[in-house]
Amino acid sequence: MAWEIVPYFCELVLLDSESRDERRMADRILQDLKALGAEVFEDDCAISNQGNAGNIFACFPGKVEKAPLLFCAHLDTVVPGRGVKPVVSATRISSDGSTVLGSDDKSGVAQIILGIKAILDSKEEHAPIEVLFTVSEEIGLLGTKHFDSSRIKSALGYALDTQDIGEIVCGAPSQNSITIKITGKEAHAGVEPEKGINAIRVASEAIAAMPLGRIDFETTANMGVIQGGIATNIVPKEVFIKGEARSHNPQKLEQICKSISTAVGKAVEKHTVGNDKATCEIKIHPEYKSFFIPESSPAIVLAARAMQKLGITPDIRKGGGGSDANILNKEDCPIVILGTGMQRYHTVHEYIEIADLEKGKALVSEIIRQYSRD
């Protein structure tokens, strides 16, 4: 078993762990946490998630009498994440170009485990530490949504799950998922197309009229999936569209969803043939709520001080993506998101600098050290 950051990280990325298939990764992490002396628990969210592994929660006792400190990361990767072959150079670890690398979020996992190990090895007295490794984060934060957060006793925490070393994400947006079904009327495309209502055309007009992309500094919207039609010689009857809207502002999120619904409604209204009309069904589902933590919060002050101690410049900002922190944040345990060094993640061009892996590990150790001393 390797305990140095580069071989350890590479061992983790070799373990297939696409969402709902994290068993190999979970078994390895359970083994490693137990080897470090943690009290470990795996929940049963695999049942509700239709996966093969649960969330892993671990506790390291401490001799400093304080509330625990929480670290969090997720075990799953996006597709394509099977058969990862890491390419290691003198300064960087990359994907070979056929899969993602998996630094989202195995860099966070490695930095947490080895950062804690460094504290344990040093024999320094430290506060209790809690660790949560979640599953199915990449497909809607499913693991965290099913985790019993009453187990967490920490006073504050950190989710290692964003890009640059030095980033402290103090806020993240709410997200609504959007599902649209447009129904037209099928007809023979070569013999009597005028008797049909082309659902693809209706969908195209609706999408063209939607406010999409960067709406403003805190609001985005995207249509990411479209499916419809069965043959080129049939006027398509049905089209399914899936998308999302995000905003740090709840009123703006509500408004953008209304605007998308209005665009669909207006496109549908324009298409009739005789007594037949195009129709639509729109479902808008809240996935998670936004959070914001002020810069004066102890979680941010502590992280910034630890970074400065290591010569890292803190970069406090709001983020645009969702993470486990959206679900776990609560008043008595504020959780901010820290960068791990992952670059071009969610693509086959993903990489991470070895120096950043090392810095992330050192940052975990320093946060524990600073928290325990204060």
N, C-alpha and C positions, 0 to 999 in steps of 0.2 A: 504493500500500500504506500503510495507516494504522498508526502505531506508538504512538498515544495509547490509553490503556486502554479508554475507552468505545467509540470507533469500531472498535478492534481486536476487542474482545469481541463487538460486534454483527456484525462480518463473520464471525466464527466461528459464531455461532448461526444465521446464515443458511444455513450449509452443512449439508445433511441428513446425519446420521450415526447413525441408529439402529443398534443392534448388528448386526453382520455386513455393514453397508453404510457403512463409514467412509472409503471411498476419497477422496471430495472433501475431507474433513477431513485425511486423511493427506497428500494431495498439497500442501495449503496449508501444513501444518506442516513437511513436508520442505523446501519452498521457503523458509520463514522461517528455519529452523535453518541452512540452507546460507548464506542471506544474512548471518547473524550470524557465519559463519566456523566453524561446528561441523563435525566429522567425523560423518557420519550413516550409519546402517545401518537397513534395514528387513528383518525376518525373514520367514520363509515360513509363519507360523502361519495365514495365510488358508486354506491347504489343509486343515489339520486342523479349523479352525473353520467351514469352509464359508462363508467370508466373502470380501470383496474387498480387504482391506488387512491388513498385518501390523503387529506392534509396531514402534515407531520408537525406536531407541536412538541418542543423540547424545553426543559428547564435546567439551567446550571445554577446550583446554589452558590451563594456568595457569603463572605464573612463581613462585608460592609453592610450595616443595617439600613438599607434603603429599599424603596420600591424597586422592582426589577426594571431592566432596560430591554426593549424589544427590538429584534431585527427580523426582517421579513424578506423573502424572495420567492419566486415561483419555479417549479420543477419542469413545467412543460415548455415546449418550443412550438413555433409555427411550422407549417408545411412549406417546403420539403425538408424534413428533419430526420430522415432515416438514412443510416449509412454514412454519417458525417465523417469526413476524412480531414482532420485539421492539418494545415500546412504551417510548420513552425520555422520562422527565420530567426535571425539574430535579434530582431527587435519586435516582431509582430507574429500573431497567430491568426491565420486566415482560413476561410472556407476554400475548398478546392474548386469552387465554382459550380458544383452540381447540387449542393444543398446549402441551407443556411449553416452558420457555424454553431449557433446555439448559445452565444454569449448573452443573449436575451433569453433566459436570465441566469445561465449557469456561471457567468462571471460573478453575479451577486451571490449565488450559493457558495462558490469557492471562497470569495472574499469574507463572507460571514464565518464560515467554518474555520478557515485558517487564521482569520483575525482573532477569533475567540481562542483558538489553540495557542496562539502566540502569548496571550495573556495568561492562560493556564500554565504554559511552560515556564513563564517568567516567575511564577509563584507569587505574583503581586496579589494583594488582597483586593477584591473587587466586589461590586454590588451583584445581586442575582441577575441573571441574564435569561430572557425568554427568546425563543427562536420559533418562527412559523414559516414552514415551507409549504406553499399551496400548490394545488393542481388545477388544471383547466382554466388558468388565468387568461390565456390567449383567446378563448372562445366565449368571453362574456363574464370573466371573474367568477366562474361557477363554483370553484372550490371555496373561495372566500365567502360567497353568499351562503354556503351551507355550513360554514365553520361556527362553532359555538364560541362567540367572542367573549363570553363571560369567563372563559378560562384565562384570559389575559389579565394579569395583575400589574402590568407595567405602568409607569408614570408617563412615559413618552417612548416614541419608537421611530424606526427608520426602515423604509422599504427601499432596497437597493435595486432599482429598476428603471433607470433612465440613462442618458447617453454619457455626457462628459464628466470626468473627474472634476469635482468642484461645484457641480450643479447641486443646488438645494431647491427642489420644487416645493413651493409653499402652497400651491393651489392647483386644482385640476377641475375640468368642466364636468357638468352633468351630460349624460348621453341618452338620447332616445333612439331606439331602433325603429325603422319604418318599413312596413311590408305593404306592397300595393299589388292588387290583382285587377287587371283590365280585361274585360270581356267584350268581344266584338261579335261578328257573325261569320262563320266559315262559308266559303263558296269556291267553285272551280276558278282558279286564277287565270286560265286561258280561255274558258268558255263564257263565264258570266261573272267577272270580277266585280261589276257594278252592283251585284246583289249581295256582296259581302261587306263587312266592316272590318278593316284590317287593324287588329289589336296592336300590332307592332308600330304602325303609323301613329295611332292614338298615343301609345306610350312615348314615342319619339317626340311628339308635339308637347306632351306633358313635361318630359324631362327638359326639353329646350326652354320651357317657360319657368322652370324652377330656379330659385336662387341657390346656387351651388358653389362649392369651393370656399375660399376665405371670404366670409361675409363682413366681418370686422375684426378688431384685434382680439376678441374673446369668443367669436362664434364661427363655426364651420358647418358645412353640410355636404353630403356626398351620396350619390347613387352608385353602388358598387357592383350589383349583380342584376342582370336582366336575362330572362329565359322565356322563350315562346316560339310557337310555330313548330310544325312537324314535317313540312315538305314545301318545296318551292312552287308546286302547282296547286297549293291550297292557300286561300286567303286565311291568315291565322286568326283563330278565334280567341286565344288567351295569351296573355303576357303577365309574367310575375317580375316584380321589381323589388329589390332589397336595398335599403340605404340607411343612413344615419344622420343625425344632427347633434351637434355639441355646442354648449355654451357655458361660460362661467356665470351668466346672468339668466335666472329662470324665466324672466319675462321675454327675453330675446329668444330663448329656446322655444317657448310656447309660440311666439310669433313666426319663427322660421318654419315650424311644423305646420302652422296654419297656412302659410304661404305655399308650401309644397302641396298640401291638400287642395288648396284653391286652384293651383295650376293643373292638377289632375282633373278636378271637377270641370273646369272650363274646357279642357281638351276633349273630355268625354261628351260634353253637351253638344259639341259641333258635329258629331258623327251619328247620323241616322240614315236608315234605308227603309222606306215605307213605314211600317209600324214597329220596326226593330230599332233599338237604340243601343249604343255602347253603354256599358255600366262599369262601375269600379267599386272595389272594396279597399279601404285603407285602414291599417292597424298601426297604431303608434304605441310603443311599449317602453316605459322608462327602464333603462339598464342599471344606472347608478346615479347618485347625486354628487354634486360638486362639493368641494371643501376649500377652505382658505384658512391659513394659519399665519398670523401676523409675525413680522420679523422680530418682535420682542419676545416671542414665545421661547421658553427654555429649550425646546427641541432644536430650534434654528440657532439660537445663541451657542448652544453646546457644539453643534456640528461645525459652525463657522470658526469657533475657537480651536477645535481639534484640527481643522484644515490649516488654519494659520500656523499652528504649532509645527505642521509638516511642510510648510512652505507652499501650500495650495491656496489659490485665491478663491474665496467663496463667490458663487454666482447665484444669487437668490432670485428666483423667477417663478411665474405661473407656468404651468405646462398645458399642453393641448391634448394629452392622451389620458386614458383611464388606467388605473392600476388597483392593486389590492388596497392601497391606502384610501381609495374612495369608499370602500366598504368598511374598513377597520377603524377609520377615524372616529373618535368620540371625544367628548369634552374632557374626560379625565385621563385620556391617553392620546394626545395629538401625535400624528404620524406624518412625517415629511418624507419626500422621495429623494434619494441620493443617486448621483451618476456613478457608473461602474467603469466607464471607458468603452463600452460597446459602440461600434460604429457601423453604419449602413445595415443595421439589423433589419430583419424581415426581408432580406434579399440574399441572393446567392453570392453577393460580393462582400458579405459581412466579415469584419475583422476586429481585433482588439490589440492595442499596443501592450507589450509585456510590462513596460514601465507603469502603465495604468492599472494593470492587474495587481502589481505590487503596491501601488499607492492606495488602491481600494482596500486591500487587506490591512495595510498600515492604518488607514482611516478608521476601520472598524475597531482595531485595537486601541487607538488613541481616544475614540469616543467613549469606550468602556473605561479607559484610564481616567479621563477627565471627569466623567460622571461619578465614578467611584470616589474621587478625591474631593469633590465639591461638597 
